[in-house]
């Protein structure tokens, strides 16, 4: 009995650590993309006609962040049933979803991303989609787990059948097709994160949570098999070039750029191939760290325990660093508070703005290192306190 109890404690601890660890790793990687947004040279990092290989992969590696975060949001919701009843979980998901929508549209946009309150440009982004995914999941949790899982998987697998629908209807843009849903002189609203695919990923993640009630050996075997299957599925389906992504790959000027074209899948909205490409390897990593946390990744584990705190504060830090760099270089900072249109979002880049890629990586490293003690402090605060409001950040 003592042995069984010890194993149960080990399973519970390891499953939470593995989920937090993967979440922390993708949060660290995510900061690279946001650092590049503020400090990088203007231009698309996935435009194969102009982007270097290094720039492409700087953007490509960050593609893993959103899918993994949405997936683990669902998984974490299932795991929280050990502390909450199903009605309590449903109520929490609904209220937290509303909070994230408000946060995305009001506080985060003004206080962290843009440093202004003019609302000339509003880009409906990841927190909005995550909020709605939680609200939908607050309803789905009352259904049998098999139905929730099937709902998510079917949505992921079939939503590209809707790609042929061309419509400027704002509701359609919110559901599936990124587009401008409001435009007037001086004001514009763009939906960047349509809901359908992301809701499906979150529901599938909720279904994935059940594997953490299995024995460690069975769980790792499942993660290994499903991770390999999704990765191979991506390669085979992408090679066929028929279904799964509205943008087909094509032969380029060199073999390496042809390979980049193969990997250059669609994120807005995330195509089936985009999700297979990112979630397959993510599940393999989840398998690899199940039951153990490599010492070198302990900082990521801390960050993964407070992901929303990290997300909000790291944007403020990056933007403040941009203000410092701008003042040092130009003697003025007004550009860092201006976002008059989509082309100048979240800041207006001064003439000649943009650092070389090694400097972008250096600033990214500084941001992550600076965020670690803050996350460690806030994680300790959450552990010591029973205040339910802390669960919203």
C-alpha positions in Angstrom: 0.0 0.0 0.0 2.8 2.4 0.8 4.5 1.7 -2.5 1.2 2.3 -4.4 0.6 5.5 -2.5 4.2 6.7 -3.3 3.7 5.9 -7.0 0.4 7.8 -7.0 2.1 10.9 -5.6 4.9 10.6 -8.1 2.4 10.3 -11.0 0.5 13.4 -9.8 3.6 15.5 -9.3 5.2 14.4 -12.6 2.2 15.0 -14.6 1.8 18.5 -13.3 5.5 19.2 -13.7 5.6 17.9 -17.3 2.6 20.1 -18.3 4.0 23.2 -16.5 7.5 22.5 -18.0 6.3 22.4 -21.6 4.1 25.4 -21.0 7.1 27.3 -19.6 9.3 26.3 -22.6 6.9 27.6 -25.1 6.4 30.8 -23.1 10.1 31.4 -23.3 10.1 30.8 -27.0 7.1 33.0 -27.4 9.1 36.0 -26.1 11.5 35.7 -29.0 8.7 36.4 -31.5 7.4 39.4 -29.5 11.0 40.7 -29.2 11.3 40.5 -32.9 8.0 42.3 -33.4 9.3 45.3 -31.5 13.0 45.3 -32.5 13.3 43.4 -35.7 13.8 44.8 -39.2 10.4 45.5 -40.9 9.2 42.8 -43.3 7.6 39.4 -43.3 9.8 36.6 -41.8 8.0 34.0 -43.8 8.2 35.7 -47.2 10.5 33.3 -48.9 11.4 35.9 -51.5 13.0 38.2 -48.9 13.5 36.4 -45.6 16.8 34.7 -44.7 16.9 31.1 -43.4 17.7 32.4 -39.9 14.9 34.8 -39.9 12.4 32.2 -41.2 13.3 29.8 -38.4 13.2 32.6 -35.8 9.6 32.9 -36.7 8.9 29.2 -37.4 10.0 28.0 -34.0 7.6 30.3 -32.3 4.7 28.7 -34.2 4.7 26.0 -31.5 3.6 28.5 -28.9 -0.1 29.2 -29.5 -1.1 25.6 -30.4 0.6 24.2 -27.3 -0.8 26.8 -25.0 -4.3 26.2 -26.2 -3.9 22.5 -26.0 -2.5 22.7 -22.4 -5.2 25.1 -21.4 -7.7 22.2 -22.1 -5.4 19.7 -20.4 -5.0 21.9 -17.3 -8.8 22.3 -17.1 -9.2 18.5 -16.9 -6.5 18.3 -14.3 -8.2 20.9 -12.2 -11.1 18.5 -11.7 -9.0 17.1 -8.9 -9.6 20.3 -7.0 -13.0 21.5 -8.4 -16.3 19.9 -9.0 -17.5 20.0 -12.6 -20.0 22.9 -12.0 -17.2 24.8 -10.3 -14.8 24.2 -13.2 -17.5 25.3 -15.6 -18.1 28.5 -13.7 -14.4 29.2 -13.4 -13.8 28.7 -17.2 -16.7 31.0 -18.0 -15.7 33.8 -15.8 -12.0 33.5 -16.7 -12.9 33.5 -20.3 -14.8 36.7 -19.9 -11.9 38.2 -18.0 -9.4 37.3 -20.8 -11.7 38.9 -23.5 -11.9 42.1 -21.5 -8.2 42.0 -20.9 -7.4 41.6 -24.6 -9.7 44.3 -25.7 -9.0 46.9 -23.0 -6.2 46.5 -20.4 -3.6 44.4 -22.2 -3.9 46.4 -25.4 -3.6 49.8 -23.8 -1.2 49.2 -20.9 1.2 46.6 -22.3 1.0 46.3 -26.1 0.5 49.8 -27.4 1.0 52.2 -24.5 -1.9 54.3 -25.6 -5.6 54.6 -25.2 -6.5 56.1 -28.6 -8.0 52.8 -30.1 -7.0 53.9 -33.6 -6.0 50.3 -34.2 -7.5 47.3 -32.4 -6.2 43.8 -33.3 -8.3 41.1 -31.7 -5.6 38.6 -30.7 -4.7 35.5 -28.7 -6.3 36.4 -25.3 -9.6 37.0 -27.1 -9.5 33.5 -28.7 -8.4 31.9 -25.5 -11.2 33.5 -23.6 -13.8 32.3 -26.0 -12.2 28.8 -26.0 -12.6 28.7 -22.3 -16.2 29.9 -22.5 -17.1 27.1 -25.0 -15.2 24.6 -22.8 -17.3 25.7 -19.8 -20.2 24.3 -21.6 -18.5 21.2 -23.1 -17.3 20.0 -19.7 -20.8 18.9 -18.9 -20.7 16.4 -21.8 -19.1 13.0 -21.8 -15.3 13.2 -22.2 -15.4 11.2 -25.4 -17.8 13.7 -27.0 -15.6 16.6 -26.0 -12.6 14.9 -27.5 -14.4 14.0 -30.7 -15.7 17.6 -31.0 -12.1 19.0 -30.8 -10.5 16.4 -33.1 -13.3 16.8 -35.8 -13.0 20.6 -35.7 -9.3 20.4 -36.2 -9.4 17.9 -39.0 -12.3 19.4 -41.0 -12.2 23.1 -40.6 -10.1 23.6 -43.7 -13.1 22.4 -45.7 -14.4 25.9 -45.0 -11.4 27.6 -46.7 -13.2 28.0 -50.0 -15.9 30.2 -48.4 -15.1 33.8 -49.2 -17.1 36.3 -47.1 -16.5 39.7 -45.5 -19.2 39.1 -43.0 -17.8 40.1 -39.5 -19.2 37.0 -37.9 -17.5 34.8 -40.4 -14.2 36.6 -39.8 -14.6 36.1 -36.1 -15.2 32.4 -36.6 -12.8 31.4 -39.4 -11.3 34.0 -41.7 -9.0 36.7 -40.4 -10.2 40.1 -41.6 -11.1 43.7 -40.8 -14.5 43.7 -39.2 -14.8 47.5 -38.6 -13.2 50.4 -40.4 -13.8 54.1 -40.2 -11.6 57.2 -40.5 -9.1 56.9 -37.7 -10.3 53.5 -36.4 -9.9 49.9 -37.5 -10.6 46.5 -35.9 -8.9 43.4 -37.2 -9.6 39.9 -36.1 -6.3 38.0 -36.1 -7.3 34.9 -34.2 -10.5 33.3 -35.5 -12.2 31.0 -33.0 -13.1 27.7 -34.7 -9.7 26.1 -34.9 -8.5 27.3 -31.5 -11.7 26.1 -29.7 -11.1 22.7 -31.3 -7.5 22.6 -30.0 -8.6 23.5 -26.5 -11.3 20.8 -26.5 -8.8 18.2 -27.7 -6.5 19.2 -24.9 -9.3 18.6 -22.4 -9.6 15.1 -23.8 -5.9 14.6 -23.6 -6.0 15.3 -19.9 -7.5 11.9 -19.2 -4.2 10.2 -19.9 -2.9 11.6 -16.6 -5.1 9.2 -14.8 -3.2 6.3 -16.4 -0.1 4.6 -15.3 3.2 6.3 -16.3 4.2 3.6 -18.7 0.9 3.6 -20.5 0.8 7.4 -20.6 4.3 7.7 -22.1 3.5 5.0 -24.6 0.4 6.9 -25.8 2.2 10.2 -26.0 5.0 8.6 -28.0 2.7 6.9 -30.4 0.4 9.8 -31.0 3.3 12.3 -31.2 5.0 10.2 -33.9 1.7 9.6 -35.7 0.8 13.4 -35.9 4.3 14.2 -37.1 4.3 11.6 -39.8 0.8 12.6 -40.7 2.0 16.1 -41.3 4.8 15.0 -43.6 2.6 12.7 -45.6 -0.4 15.1 -45.9 1.9 18.0 -46.7 3.7 16.0 -49.4 0.4 15.3 -51.1 -0.3 19.1 -51.3 -4.0 18.5 -51.6 -5.7 19.2 -48.3 -4.9 20.6 -44.9 -3.6 24.1 -45.7 -4.8 26.8 -48.1 -1.2 27.6 -49.1 0.5 24.8 -51.0 4.3 24.3 -50.9 6.3 24.7 -54.1 9.8 24.1 -55.5 11.9 27.2 -54.7 15.3 28.5 -56.0 17.3 26.2 -53.7 16.6 22.9 -51.9 16.7 24.7 -48.5 14.1 27.2 -49.5 12.0 24.4 -50.9 12.2 22.8 -47.4 11.1 26.2 -46.0 8.2 26.2 -48.3 7.2 22.8 -47.1 7.3 24.0 -43.5 5.6 27.4 -44.3 2.1 26.4 -43.2 -0.8 28.8 -42.3 -1.3 30.1 -38.8 -4.1 32.6 -39.3 -6.3 30.6 -38.8 -4.2 27.6 -37.9 -4.5 25.0 -40.6 -4.7 21.2 -40.0 -1.1 20.9 -41.2 0.0 23.8 -39.0 -1.4 22.0 -36.0 0.0 18.6 -37.0 3.4 20.2 -37.5 3.4 21.8 -34.0 1.4 19.5 -31.8 3.1 16.2 -32.9 6.6 17.3 -31.7 5.1 19.0 -28.7 3.5 15.6 -27.5 6.9 13.9 -28.1 8.5 16.5 -25.8 5.7 16.0 -23.3 6.5 12.3 -23.4 10.2 13.0 -22.9 9.8 15.1 -19.8 7.1 13.0 -18.2 8.2 12.0 -14.8 11.4 14.1 -14.8 12.4 17.7 -15.1 15.9 18.2 -16.5 17.8 20.5 -14.1 18.6 23.0 -16.9 14.9 23.4 -17.5 14.0 24.3 -13.9 13.5 28.0 -14.8 11.1 27.0 -17.5 9.1 25.0 -14.9 8.8 28.1 -12.7 7.6 30.2 -15.7 5.1 27.5 -16.7 3.4 27.8 -13.3 2.5 31.5 -13.9 2.1 31.7 -17.7 -0.5 34.6 -17.7 1.6 36.7 -15.4 4.7 36.1 -17.6 2.7 36.9 -20.8 1.4 40.2 -19.6 4.6 41.5 -17.8 7.0 40.4 -20.5 5.2 42.6 -23.1 5.5 45.6 -20.8 9.2 44.9 -20.3 9.8 44.5 -24.1 7.9 47.7 -24.9 9.8 49.6 -22.2 13.1 48.4 -23.6 12.0 49.6 -27.0 11.3 53.0 -25.5 14.9 53.1 -24.0 16.5 52.0 -27.3 14.4 54.5 -29.2 15.4 57.4 -26.9 19.1 56.4 -27.0 19.1 56.3 -30.8 16.8 59.1 -31.8 16.4 61.4 -28.8 12.6 61.1 -29.1 10.2 58.3 -28.1 6.8 59.4 -29.5 6.8 56.6 -32.0 6.7 54.0 -29.2 3.2 55.3 -28.2 1.7 55.6 -31.7 -0.2 52.8 -33.5 -2.3 54.7 -36.1 -2.9 51.8 -38.5 -2.3 48.1 -39.1 1.1 48.8 -40.8 2.2 50.5 -37.6 1.1 48.1 -34.9 1.9 47.9 -32.0 4.3 50.8 -32.4 5.3 53.1 -35.2 8.8 52.2 -36.3 11.0 55.3 -36.7 13.1 55.7 -39.9 15.8 53.1 -40.1 14.4 51.2 -37.1 15.3 47.5 -36.7 18.2 45.6 -35.2 20.1 42.8 -36.7 19.0 39.3 -35.7 21.8 38.6 -33.2 20.9 41.7 -31.2 17.2 40.7 -31.3 18.3 37.4 -29.7 20.4 39.2 -27.1 17.5 41.3 -26.1 15.3 38.2 -25.9 17.7 36.5 -23.6 17.8 39.6 -21.4 13.9 39.6 -21.2 13.7 36.0 -20.3 16.5 36.3 -17.6 14.8 39.4 -16.2 11.4 37.7 -16.1 12.6 34.6 -14.2 12.9 36.2 -10.7 9.6 38.0 -11.2 7.9 34.7 -12.0 9.6 32.9 -9.1 8.3 35.6 -6.8 4.7 35.5 -8.1 4.7 31.7 -8.1 5.6 31.8 -4.4 2.8 34.3 -3.8 0.3 32.0 -5.4 1.5 29.0 -3.4 1.2 30.9 -0.1 -2.1 32.5 -0.8 -5.6 31.0 -1.0 -7.1 34.1 -2.7 -9.2 32.8 -5.6 -8.5 36.0 -7.6 -4.9 34.9 -8.1 -6.1 32.0 -10.3 -7.2 34.6 -12.9 -3.6 35.8 -13.4 
